[in-house]
Amino acid sequence: MNTSIQRRIASKVLKCGSNRVWMDPQKLKDISEAITREDVRRLIKSGAIQKAAEEAPSRMGIRLRAIKKKKGRRSGHGSRKGTFESRIGNTKKLRWIKTIRPQRQMLGELKATGAIDNETYKTLYKLSKGGVFRSRKHLELYMKEHKMLNENAIKEEKAVKK
C-alpha cells in the first residue's frame, strides 16, 4: 500500500516534515483509503497518524571527547588558540604574587624582630610594591648596600634561636 500522498498531506496538517509523520502499521489500510485533508485530520484525531518526536544529535561523541580531554589528549598544536600565557592562566599576575608575597613576609619578619624600624619598613614596602626588587635576595642586597638593617637586632635574634 502506497501512503506517500497521505504522508505528504499529514505533514502539511501536522506542520512538520514528512519523515516525522508516524503511521500505525495496523491501520495502514484505513490510511491508504484517506484522500482528503479532512480524512487525514480524522485519522490524526483517532491516533492512526501522529507526529514523531524530533531526533536530537547524539551526545555520545561529545562525552567521549570530554573524557579524552580530561585525560590530557586532544591538546596538540592544531587544537590551540591563544598564547601560552593565556592558556595557562594569568601568569603575569601569578608571577607577581610569587615574588611579592615572600618580600612582604620578609619585611614583616624584619619589622617584628626589630631589624628595621617602622619608617624603613614603609619605604621598603612601597619600593617592593613598585616592583623595584626581583626577589628576597635582591631586597636583602639593597638593604645591606643602603645600610638599612639593624645588625645588632639580627645577631640577638640568631643567638636567641640557638
C-alpha positions as CSV (number, residue, x, y, z in Angstrom):
1,M,0.0,0.0,0.0
2,N,1.4,3.3,-1.1
3,T,0.8,6.0,1.5
4,S,3.1,8.7,0.2
5,I,0.3,11.1,-0.6
6,Q,-1.3,10.7,2.8
7,R,2.1,11.2,4.4
8,R,2.6,14.4,2.5
9,I,-0.9,15.7,3.4
10,A,-0.3,14.7,7.1
11,S,3.0,16.6,7.2
12,K,1.2,19.8,6.0
13,V,-1.6,19.3,8.6
14,L,0.8,18.5,11.4
15,K,3.2,21.2,10.3
16,C,6.3,19.0,10.3
17,G,8.5,17.2,7.8
18,S,7.2,14.0,6.0
19,N,9.9,11.9,7.8
20,R,8.4,12.9,11.2
21,V,4.9,11.5,10.3
22,W,4.3,8.2,12.0
23,M,1.6,5.9,10.7
24,D,0.1,3.0,12.7
25,P,1.1,-0.3,10.9
26,Q,-2.2,-2.0,11.9
27,K,-4.3,0.8,10.3
28,L,-2.4,1.2,7.0
29,K,-5.5,0.1,5.1
30,D,-7.6,2.9,6.6
31,I,-4.8,5.4,6.0
32,S,-4.4,4.4,2.3
33,E,-8.1,5.0,1.7
34,A,-7.8,8.6,3.1
35,I,-7.9,11.0,0.2
36,T,-8.8,14.5,1.6
37,R,-7.3,16.6,4.3
38,E,-10.4,16.0,6.3
39,D,-9.9,12.3,6.2
40,V,-6.2,12.7,7.3
41,R,-7.4,15.1,10.2
42,R,-9.8,12.4,11.3
43,L,-7.0,9.8,11.3
44,I,-4.8,12.1,13.3
45,K,-7.6,12.6,15.8
46,S,-8.1,8.8,16.1
47,G,-4.3,8.3,16.6
48,A,-3.6,6.4,13.4
49,I,-1.3,9.2,12.3
50,Q,1.0,11.0,14.7
51,K,3.8,13.5,14.8
52,A,7.0,11.6,15.9
53,A,9.4,13.3,18.4
54,E,12.2,15.3,17.0
55,E,15.5,13.5,16.9
56,A,18.4,15.4,18.5
57,P,22.0,14.7,17.6
58,S,23.7,12.1,19.8
59,R,25.9,13.5,22.6
60,M,28.0,10.4,22.8
61,G,30.8,11.8,20.8
62,I,30.9,14.9,22.9
63,R,31.1,12.8,26.1
64,L,33.9,10.7,24.7
65,R,35.9,13.9,23.7
66,A,35.4,15.3,27.1
67,I,36.8,12.1,28.7
68,K,39.8,12.3,26.4
69,K,40.4,15.9,27.2
70,K,40.2,15.2,30.9
71,K,43.0,12.6,30.3
72,G,45.1,15.3,28.6
73,R,44.5,14.2,25.0
74,R,43.4,16.4,22.1
75,S,45.7,19.3,23.2
76,G,48.2,19.4,20.3
77,H,49.2,22.5,18.3
78,G,46.1,22.2,16.0
79,S,43.7,22.5,18.9
80,R,45.3,25.6,20.5
81,K,44.0,29.1,20.3
82,G,45.7,31.9,22.2
83,T,49.2,32.4,23.6
84,F,50.9,30.2,26.1
85,E,50.3,32.7,28.9
86,S,46.6,33.0,28.1
87,R,46.2,29.2,28.1
88,I,47.9,28.6,31.4
89,G,46.1,31.4,33.2
90,N,47.1,34.9,34.1
91,T,50.7,34.1,34.5
92,K,51.9,37.7,34.9
93,K,49.7,38.0,37.9
94,L,50.9,34.6,39.3
95,R,54.5,35.6,38.8
96,W,53.8,38.9,40.6
97,I,52.2,37.0,43.5
98,K,55.1,34.6,43.8
99,T,57.6,37.5,44.0
100,I,55.7,40.0,46.2
101,R,54.4,37.6,48.9
102,P,57.9,36.4,50.1
103,Q,59.2,40.0,50.0
104,R,56.3,41.3,52.2
105,Q,56.7,38.3,54.5
106,M,60.4,39.0,54.9
107,L,59.7,42.7,55.6
108,G,57.1,41.8,58.2
109,E,59.6,39.4,60.0
110,L,62.3,42.0,60.0
111,K,60.0,44.6,61.4
112,A,58.7,42.2,64.1
113,T,62.3,41.3,65.2
114,G,63.3,45.0,65.2
115,A,65.9,44.6,62.4
116,I,64.2,47.6,60.6
117,D,62.3,50.5,62.1
118,N,58.8,51.4,61.0
119,E,59.9,54.2,58.6
120,T,62.4,51.9,56.8
121,Y,59.6,49.2,56.7
122,K,57.2,51.7,55.0
123,T,59.8,52.8,52.4
124,L,60.9,49.3,51.5
125,Y,57.3,48.1,51.4
126,K,56.4,50.9,48.9
127,L,59.6,50.1,46.8
128,S,58.7,46.4,46.7
129,K,55.1,47.3,45.7
130,G,56.5,49.3,42.9
131,G,58.4,46.3,41.6
132,V,61.9,47.5,42.3
133,F,63.1,44.2,43.7
134,R,63.3,40.9,41.7
135,S,63.4,38.6,44.8
136,R,64.0,38.4,48.5
137,K,67.8,38.2,47.9
138,H,67.6,41.4,45.8
139,L,65.8,43.1,48.7
140,E,68.4,41.9,51.1
141,L,71.2,43.3,49.0
142,Y,69.5,46.6,48.7
143,M,69.1,46.9,52.5
144,K,72.8,46.0,53.0
145,E,74.0,48.5,50.4
146,H,72.0,51.3,51.9
147,K,72.8,50.2,55.5
148,M,69.1,49.9,56.5
149,L,69.5,46.8,58.6
150,N,70.0,47.0,62.3
151,E,72.8,44.3,62.6
152,N,72.6,44.1,66.4
153,A,68.9,43.0,66.3
154,I,69.7,40.3,63.8
155,K,72.6,38.9,65.9
156,E,70.5,38.9,69.0
157,E,67.7,37.0,67.2
158,K,70.1,34.4,65.9
159,A,71.6,34.0,69.5
160,V,68.1,33.5,70.9
161,K,67.2,30.9,68.3
162,K,70.4,28.8,69.1
